[in-house]
């Protein structure tokens, strides 16, 4: 038996990308109970690849929404570009 695990990114309009995460090959006959399911190494690799794919997609999405810098025109590296005032409290 063979499975191809694919991570599909879906936005509001449908699919926007996919990543083949892992190819799993298992024997057709279950002669040994150890061949049932994933090995621990395969499970750890699967989790790491899914995490990498999800984090990369989130980072790409964040970079696209970043505003442009007013002075150089490149991507702004600040989280917030508005002026802030801090209220002062006096001990009374």
N, C-alpha and C positions, 0 to 999 in steps of 0.2 A: 504494500500500500504506500501511496505517496500523497502528501499534502503540501500545498504551497500556501503559506500564511501571508496575507497581503493586508497592509494597513492602508485604509482609504480615508482621505481627508474629504469631508463633506461640508460645504458651506450652504448658505441659504438657497442657492440656485442649483445645487446638485453636487457632483464630484468635482473637486478642484485639483486633485493629485492622488497618487498612490505610490506605495513603496513595498516591494517584495521583501518581507522581513526574514523569512526562513523557509527552507525546503526540508521537510521531514520525510524520511523513508523508514518504514517499518516492515518487518516480514509479514506476509499474508497469513502464515500459519502461526498459531500461538503455542509453539512447542515448549517455550520457557516463559514462566510468569514474569520474568525480568524484562521481557520484550513488550509488556503491556504499558501503554502510555509513554510519556517522555522520560528520559533520564534526567537526573538532577542537573547535569551539565547542560543539556538541551534546554531545560526550563530556565536556568539562569541566563543563558545566551538569548533566549526568546524575550525575557523580561528586559534585558539590557538593550536589545535592538528596538523594542517597542518604545521604551523610555527615550532613546536617542531620536527616533522618528518623531514622536510627539513634541519633544522639547525643541527640535529643529523647526518644526512647523510653527510652533508658538513664537519662536524668535523671529522667523521670517515675517509673520503677521504683525508683530510689534514693530519691526523695522519699517514696514510699509506705512504705518500710521504715525510715524515720528514726524514732527513738523520740520520745515526747513529753517536753517539759521538765517536771521535777518542780515547779518554782515557778510557771510561767505556763500550762502546759498546751499551749503551741504546739509546733511542730516543733523538736526539739533540733538545734542547729547544731554540736555537738561530734561528733567521730568516735568517741570512747570516753568514757564517763562513770564508769569504774571508777578507784579509787585505784591508784597505781603506786608502787613503791619502787625506788629506784636503789641498786644495790650499790656500796659504796665499796671501793676497792682501795688498800691502802697499799704504798708502795714499801719493800721490805724488804731 
